[in-house]
Amino acid sequence: MKNQFLFLILYLCANTLFGQIDKYETKGNYMIKADGTLFLETSDADISILGSDRKDVLIEVFRKVKIKSNQEERFSVVIKEDKGNIRLSEVISYKKKRKNNWVSYKDMDYRITIQAPYSTQLHIISEDGDIVMENMQGKLYTKIEDGDINIKGCEFEHLEIYTEDGDVKMTGNITELTEIYAEDGRVDLDQVSGRLKATLEDGNLNLHHGILRSIDISSTDGNVQLRTALTGDGDYKIVNQDGDIMMELLDGDATFTLKHQDGNVRTSGDFQIKEERNNKMVVTTKNASNVKVSMSTQDGDITLKN
């Protein structure tokens, strides 16, 4: 009994020394110019952004976390108005309690909720949190590690996304330039015009509707599926190593060069075969044009239809 009582005392002391629940909240309105940029740099926050016809930016931050540590954590968020832009960043410091440093987070609830003008430009760097945005316009740059990105009803001139393990889903329109750099996640795009550039490793790319004047896609193991019209005489190139390539031509005329090694090539619709070898096929639409499209894969299949 005496030993059990001593163990209980030690356990309670350990939780007092090494366990803490931290809660942080802030809320405020900030001025931004019409085409100003909102810069966000966070670690684990789930970010929600809603566009509206308002003139200022409303930012709410809530963070509640249980920490097991031999250090005392001090957390805050700094929000600054900077020449018509807004910058949000985290400040985390530790007060050492014991000789060896270690920190463990548990049961974290960390949210940043933003209401901003439609035309606000977005520049977001995040680690593990998810990002949701709705009704935004202008330009979006985001770099994220493990979180998902869900874009609803937005219209961007320029979209640039770097992601590692998270998924990207967008409903809306991109009018000028789309740049995607993804490792393991799935990228699902709604409507894309202009230029499309993507570098993928294990993830899949799916474009539901495009009107593209250039394509530059490089993929390792994922599948690439495009439903698009081709406009102009830009460069159209898709290179996939082990994954499949599927293109449905919605409009436009072109000459397609299809190269493969171990996979198969399939065409369906109104195409004319100009050249066919073991590992290469050249086909054109009924009305040939100067537009040239190159697709190549090693172990995957190529499907072309209109």
C-alpha positions as CSV (number, residue, x, y, z in Angstrom):
1,M,0.0,0.0,0.0
2,K,2.8,2.3,0.9
3,N,4.5,1.7,-2.5
4,Q,1.2,2.3,-4.3
5,F,0.7,5.6,-2.5
6,L,4.2,6.7,-3.4
7,F,3.7,5.8,-7.1
8,L,0.4,7.9,-7.1
9,I,2.3,10.9,-5.7
10,L,5.0,10.6,-8.3
11,Y,2.5,10.2,-11.1
12,L,0.6,13.4,-10.1
13,C,3.8,15.3,-9.8
14,A,5.0,14.2,-13.2
15,N,1.7,15.3,-14.8
16,T,2.0,18.7,-13.0
17,L,5.5,19.2,-14.2
18,F,5.1,17.8,-17.8
19,G,1.5,18.4,-18.7
20,Q,-0.2,21.6,-19.6
21,I,-3.2,22.8,-21.5
22,D,-2.6,26.0,-23.4
23,K,-5.4,28.1,-24.9
24,Y,-4.9,31.0,-27.2
25,E,-7.5,33.2,-28.9
26,T,-7.4,36.4,-30.9
27,K,-9.9,38.2,-33.2
28,G,-9.5,41.4,-35.2
29,N,-10.3,43.5,-38.3
30,Y,-7.4,44.6,-40.5
31,M,-7.3,46.9,-43.5
32,I,-6.0,45.7,-46.9
33,K,-5.9,47.4,-50.3
34,A,-8.1,46.1,-53.2
35,D,-5.3,44.0,-54.7
36,G,-3.4,43.4,-51.5
37,T,-1.9,40.1,-50.4
38,L,-2.7,38.1,-47.3
39,F,0.5,36.3,-46.2
40,L,-0.1,33.3,-43.9
41,E,2.7,31.2,-42.4
42,T,1.5,28.5,-39.9
43,S,2.4,25.1,-38.6
44,D,-0.6,22.9,-37.9
45,A,-3.5,25.2,-38.2
46,D,-6.7,24.3,-40.2
47,I,-7.3,27.4,-42.3
48,S,-10.7,28.5,-43.6
49,I,-11.0,31.5,-46.0
50,L,-14.3,33.0,-47.3
51,G,-14.4,35.7,-49.9
52,S,-17.1,38.4,-49.8
53,D,-17.7,42.1,-50.8
54,R,-16.3,43.4,-47.5
55,K,-13.4,45.9,-47.6
56,D,-11.4,44.7,-44.6
57,V,-10.2,41.3,-43.4
58,L,-11.6,39.6,-40.3
59,I,-9.2,37.1,-38.7
60,E,-10.0,34.8,-35.9
61,V,-7.4,32.5,-34.3
62,F,-8.2,29.7,-31.8
63,R,-5.7,27.2,-30.5
64,K,-6.1,24.8,-27.7
65,V,-3.5,22.1,-27.1
66,K,-2.5,19.6,-24.5
67,I,1.3,19.5,-24.2
68,K,3.5,16.9,-22.6
69,S,6.9,18.6,-22.2
70,N,9.8,19.4,-19.9
71,Q,9.6,22.9,-21.4
72,E,7.0,25.7,-20.9
73,E,5.7,26.7,-24.3
74,R,4.7,30.3,-25.1
75,F,2.6,30.6,-28.2
76,S,1.2,33.7,-30.0
77,V,0.2,34.9,-33.4
78,V,1.5,38.2,-34.9
79,I,-0.7,40.0,-37.4
80,K,0.6,43.1,-39.1
81,E,-0.7,45.5,-41.7
82,D,2.1,46.2,-44.2
83,K,1.7,48.7,-47.0
84,G,-1.8,47.5,-47.9
85,N,-1.0,43.8,-47.2
86,I,-1.5,41.7,-44.2
87,R,1.0,39.3,-42.7
88,L,0.2,36.5,-40.1
89,S,2.9,34.5,-38.5
90,E,3.4,32.4,-35.4
91,V,5.7,33.0,-32.5
92,I,6.6,30.0,-30.4
93,S,9.2,30.0,-27.6
94,Y,10.1,27.6,-24.8
95,K,11.2,28.1,-21.3
96,K,13.4,25.2,-20.3
97,K,12.4,23.2,-17.2
98,R,14.9,20.4,-17.3
99,K,18.2,19.3,-18.8
100,N,16.9,17.4,-21.8
101,N,14.5,19.1,-24.2
102,W,11.4,17.3,-25.5
103,V,7.9,18.4,-26.6
104,S,4.9,16.3,-27.4
105,Y,1.5,17.6,-28.6
106,K,-1.8,15.9,-28.0
107,D,-5.4,16.8,-28.7
108,M,-4.7,19.9,-30.7
109,D,-7.5,22.1,-31.9
110,Y,-5.9,24.9,-34.0
111,R,-8.1,27.0,-36.3
112,I,-7.6,30.2,-38.3
113,T,-10.9,31.6,-39.8
114,I,-10.7,34.4,-42.3
115,Q,-13.2,36.6,-44.1
116,A,-11.6,38.7,-46.8
117,P,-12.5,40.7,-50.0
118,Y,-12.9,38.6,-53.1
119,S,-9.9,40.2,-54.8
120,T,-7.4,39.4,-51.9
121,Q,-4.3,37.7,-53.2
122,L,-3.3,34.7,-51.1
123,H,0.2,33.5,-50.1
124,I,-0.1,30.5,-47.7
125,I,2.7,28.4,-46.2
126,S,1.5,25.6,-43.9
127,E,2.6,22.2,-42.6
128,D,0.0,19.7,-41.5
129,G,-3.3,21.6,-41.4
130,D,-6.1,21.5,-44.0
131,I,-7.0,24.5,-46.1
132,V,-10.5,25.4,-47.2
133,M,-11.4,28.5,-49.3
134,E,-14.5,29.7,-51.0
135,N,-15.5,32.6,-53.3
136,M,-11.9,33.9,-53.8
137,Q,-10.4,35.6,-56.9
138,G,-7.0,36.9,-58.0
139,K,-4.0,34.7,-57.3
140,L,-3.2,31.8,-55.0
141,Y,0.2,30.5,-53.9
142,T,0.3,27.8,-51.3
143,K,3.0,25.4,-50.0
144,I,1.7,22.7,-47.7
145,E,3.1,19.4,-46.5
146,D,0.5,16.9,-45.2
147,G,-2.8,18.7,-45.3
148,D,-5.6,18.7,-47.9
149,I,-6.6,21.7,-49.9
150,N,-10.3,22.2,-50.8
151,I,-11.1,25.2,-53.1
152,K,-14.8,25.9,-53.7
153,G,-16.3,28.3,-56.3
154,C,-13.1,30.3,-56.8
155,E,-11.8,32.0,-59.9
156,F,-8.1,32.6,-60.0
157,E,-5.8,34.1,-62.7
158,H,-2.8,32.2,-61.4
159,L,-2.8,29.1,-59.2
160,E,0.4,27.7,-57.8
161,I,0.4,24.8,-55.4
162,Y,3.2,22.8,-53.8
163,T,2.0,19.8,-51.8
164,E,3.5,16.6,-50.4
165,D,1.0,14.1,-49.1
166,G,-2.3,16.0,-49.2
167,D,-5.1,16.0,-51.8
168,V,-6.1,19.1,-53.8
169,K,-9.7,19.5,-54.9
170,M,-10.9,22.6,-56.8
171,T,-14.3,23.6,-58.1
172,G,-14.1,26.9,-60.0
173,N,-12.0,28.3,-62.8
174,I,-8.4,29.2,-63.4
175,T,-8.0,31.6,-66.3
176,E,-4.3,32.1,-67.1
177,L,-1.7,29.8,-65.4
178,T,-2.0,26.7,-63.3
179,E,1.1,25.2,-61.7
180,I,0.9,22.1,-59.6
181,Y,3.8,20.3,-57.8
182,A,2.6,17.2,-55.9
183,E,4.1,14.1,-54.5
184,D,1.5,11.5,-53.1
185,G,-1.8,13.3,-53.2
186,R,-4.6,13.4,-55.7
187,V,-5.2,16.6,-57.7
188,D,-8.8,17.2,-58.9
189,L,-9.4,20.3,-61.0
190,D,-12.7,21.6,-62.4
191,Q,-12.2,24.2,-65.1
192,V,-8.8,25.4,-66.3
193,S,-7.9,27.8,-69.1
194,G,-4.6,29.1,-70.4
195,R,-1.5,27.2,-69.5
196,L,-1.2,24.0,-67.3
197,K,2.1,22.9,-65.8
198,A,2.3,20.0,-63.4
199,T,5.0,17.8,-61.8
200,L,3.7,14.7,-60.0
201,E,5.3,11.7,-58.3
202,D,2.8,9.1,-57.0
203,G,-0.3,11.2,-57.1
204,N,-3.1,11.4,-59.8
205,L,-4.1,14.4,-61.8
206,N,-7.7,14.8,-63.0
207,L,-8.9,17.8,-65.1
208,H,-12.7,17.8,-65.7
209,H,-12.8,20.6,-68.3
210,G,-10.0,22.6,-69.9
211,I,-9.4,25.1,-72.6
212,L,-5.6,25.0,-72.8
213,R,-3.1,26.7,-75.0
214,S,-0.1,24.8,-73.5
215,I,0.4,21.7,-71.4
216,D,3.6,20.6,-69.6
217,I,3.0,17.6,-67.4
218,S,5.7,15.3,-65.9
219,S,4.6,12.3,-63.8
220,T,6.2,9.3,-62.2
221,D,3.7,6.7,-60.9
222,G,0.4,8.5,-61.0
223,N,-2.3,8.6,-63.6
224,V,-3.1,11.7,-65.7
225,Q,-6.6,12.3,-67.0
226,L,-7.5,15.4,-69.1
227,R,-10.8,16.5,-70.7
228,T,-9.8,19.6,-72.6
229,A,-10.0,21.7,-75.8
230,L,-6.7,22.7,-77.4
231,T,-6.4,26.4,-78.5
232,G,-3.5,28.1,-80.3
233,D,-0.2,26.5,-81.3
234,G,1.5,26.2,-77.9
235,D,3.6,23.3,-76.6
236,Y,1.6,20.3,-75.4
237,K,3.7,17.6,-73.7
238,I,2.8,14.9,-71.2
239,V,5.5,12.5,-69.9
240,N,4.5,9.7,-67.5
241,Q,6.8,6.9,-66.3
242,D,4.6,4.1,-64.8
243,G,1.2,5.7,-64.8
244,D,-1.6,5.9,-67.5
245,I,-2.4,8.9,-69.7
246,M,-6.0,9.6,-70.9
247,M,-7.0,12.6,-72.9
248,E,-10.5,13.4,-74.2
249,L,-10.3,16.1,-76.8
250,L,-13.3,18.3,-76.4
251,D,-12.5,20.7,-79.3
252,G,-9.6,21.7,-81.6
253,D,-7.4,19.9,-84.1
254,A,-3.9,18.5,-83.6
255,T,-1.3,15.9,-84.5
256,F,-0.7,13.5,-81.7
257,T,2.6,11.6,-81.2
258,L,2.0,8.7,-78.8
259,K,5.1,6.8,-77.5
260,H,5.1,3.8,-75.1
261,Q,7.2,0.8,-74.1
262,D,5.3,-1.8,-72.1
263,G,1.8,-0.3,-72.2
264,N,-0.9,-0.1,-74.8
265,V,-2.2,2.8,-77.0
266,R,-5.9,3.1,-77.7
267,T,-7.7,5.7,-79.8
268,S,-11.4,6.1,-80.3
269,G,-13.3,8.7,-82.3
270,D,-12.5,10.7,-85.4
271,F,-8.7,10.2,-85.7
272,Q,-6.5,9.2,-88.7
273,I,-3.4,7.1,-88.3
274,K,-0.4,8.6,-90.0
275,E,2.3,6.3,-88.6
276,E,2.4,3.2,-86.5
277,R,5.3,1.2,-85.1
278,N,5.9,-1.1,-82.2
279,N,6.4,1.8,-79.7
280,K,5.0,4.8,-81.5
281,M,1.8,6.0,-83.1
282,V,1.1,9.3,-84.9
283,V,-2.5,10.2,-85.4
284,T,-4.3,13.4,-86.4
285,T,-7.8,14.8,-86.1
286,K,-9.9,14.9,-89.3
287,N,-8.8,18.5,-89.9
288,A,-5.0,18.5,-89.3
289,S,-3.4,21.7,-87.9
290,N,-0.1,23.0,-86.7
291,V,-0.8,22.0,-83.1
292,K,1.4,19.1,-82.0
293,V,0.8,17.0,-78.9
294,S,3.3,14.6,-77.5
295,M,2.4,11.9,-75.0
296,S,4.8,9.2,-73.7
297,T,4.8,6.6,-71.1
298,Q,6.9,3.5,-70.1
299,D,4.7,1.0,-68.3
300,G,1.4,2.8,-68.5
301,D,-1.3,2.9,-71.2
302,I,-2.3,5.9,-73.4
303,T,-5.9,6.5,-74.3
304,L,-7.0,9.2,-76.7
305,K,-10.5,10.0,-77.7
306,N,-12.8,12.7,-79.0
